[in-house]
Amino acid sequence: MGYKQALKENQTETFNAVITDIGENGSSMQVEGLETNDINSRGAFIFSVEDDTKLEWHHAPIKLSEFDVGDCVAVTYTGSIMESYPGQIEKVTKLQLLDDEK
């Protein structure tokens, strides 16, 4: 099937990344996983931000429009990652801004 990894339902994984691109519609992002991550969470990934994706900064809700290219984020996801370039994450459940200032 060509999946890098698949998680059981309700099981999540989180990795840290830098936003490298935000789609024109604002609901898709491409990120580059940091070298400090597990080897499977390094490299480029793309995903959609859905209405039910939690968006946070210091545990407070924020808007998608507050994320910018270059921001450091924690990406929490469930499901599978398709082996392609960039890797396609099936379902992002939370996107947390890690930068100290916004």
Long-range contacts (C-beta under 8 A, 24 or more apart in sequence): 2-82, 2-83, 2-84, 3-80, 3-81, 3-82, 3-83, 4-40, 4-80, 4-81, 4-82, 4-83, 4-87, 5-40, 5-80, 5-81, 6-79, 6-80, 7-77, 7-78, 7-79, 7-80, 9-78, 10-78, 11-78, 12-76, 12-77, 12-78, 12-93, 13-41, 13-76, 13-77, 13-78, 14-74, 14-75, 14-76, 14-77, 14-94, 15-41, 15-74, 15-75, 16-72, 16-73, 16-74, 16-75, 16-98, 17-41, 17-45, 17-72, 17-73, 17-74, 17-75, 18-70, 18-71, 18-72, 18-73, 19-67, 19-68, 19-69, 19-70, 19-71, 19-73, 20-44, 20-69, 21-69, 22-67, 22-68, 22-69, 26-64, 26-65, 27-64, 29-67, 29-95, 30-86, 31-73, 31-75, 43-86, 43-87, 44-85, 44-86, 44-87, 45-75, 45-81, 45-86, 45-87, 45-88, 45-89, 46-86, 46-87, 46-88, 46-89, 47-75, 47-77, 47-88, 47-89, 47-92, 48-92, 49-92, 49-95, 50-91, 50-92, 52-93, 53-92, 53-93, 53-94, 53-95, 54-93, 54-94, 54-95, 55-94, 55-95, 55-96, 55-97, 56-94, 56-95, 56-96, 56-97, 57-96, 57-97, 57-99, 57-102, 62-97, 62-102, 66-97, 66-102, 67-95, 67-97, 71-97, 71-98, 71-99, 72-97, 72-98, 72-99, 73-97, 73-98, 74-98
